[in-house]
């Protein structure tokens, strides 16, 4: 079965010639969206770029009537997991290999798309 989806990519730039970060959101489920990529340039980390990108992802999901945003974070990516926890994400208890035939795991996290 083919599941139709919509996606959005957001880019944040402080310098018009260099992106500071990007994110992609897939609308694969009637009630949830999935954050499938999230990257902040090393030079922009700690600048608030990650918060702006995540706010855009949450806003996009909410604007498309999704009540939940899900993501996967790789085991050992402690900085990312701390960021997501600070922004209200919690682990769901689900895990899977990062890639087939790789022992390293990634963990599912989720949060509501709105704060209220």
N, C-alpha and C positions, 0 to 999 in steps of 0.2 A: 504494500500500500504506500502511496506517495502522500506525504503530509505537506500541504502548502504552508508556506511561512513568509513572513515579511521580516526584513532586517533593517537596521539603521546603524550607520557608523557616525560617530561623533569625533571630531578632531578639535583639539584645543591648542592654540598657538599664542605665544607671547611675542615671538619674533615671526614676521611674515614669511621668512625663508626656512624656518625650522619648526616642525611640529613638536609640541611638548608631550603629546599623548594621543591615544585613540582608544575607542571602545566600540564593540559591536554587540547588538542585542538581537536575538531571534525571537519572534512571536510564534512559537511552535505549539502552544497549548491554549485553549480558550480562556484559562484563568491565570496562566503564568507566562513569564518571559524568561529567557535564558541569556545571561551575560556570557558570551562565548569568547570574547577577547577583551583584554584590558591591559594597556601598556602606558607607562609614563617614562619619558626620557630620563636617564640618570641625572641630567642637569636640572630637571624640573621637579625632582622628588623633594618633598617637603615644602613646596611652593603653594599648595592648595589646588594644583592641577588635578590630582586624583579625586578630590571632593567635587570639583566642577564636572568632571567626566562621569562620576557615579551619579550625581544629581541629574545629569542629562539622560543617563540610562534609565533611572527610576522614573523620571518624567515621561520618557517615551513609552515605557511599559504602562504606566498609569493612563496616559492619553489614549491608549489602545485597549482600555478596560481590563488590563491585567492587574490582579491584586497582589501578585507575588513576583519577586525577581529571584532567580536561582543562579548558582554558579558552581564551578568546581575549582578547588584550590589544591595545588600539589603539596604532598607531604614535604615538610622541610622549608616551604616558602613562608617562613614565620612572619616576615614583614607584611606580606599580603594578607595573611590570615588576621594579624592584629588590626590592620586597616579595616578589613571587612567586619570584624567583631565590633570595632569602635563605631561603625556605621550601622549596627543593628543586625547583622547577619549572625545566624547560629548554624552549627552543623546539624544535619538531618539524621546522621547515623549511616548514610549511604557512603560506600567507597567503591572505587574501581581502579584498575591499572591505568596509569597515565597513557600508556600505549600498549597495544597487544604485545605479549611476550616480554613485558618489562615488569620487574618486581615492584618498582616504586608506585605508590598509590596516590590518588587524589580523592578529596573529600567534598561531598555536596554541602553547600550552605544555602540558606534562604532567608528572606526577610520580606515583609509587606512593602508594597510600592509607595505607600503613604505612611506618614508618621501618626496618623490619627485614626 
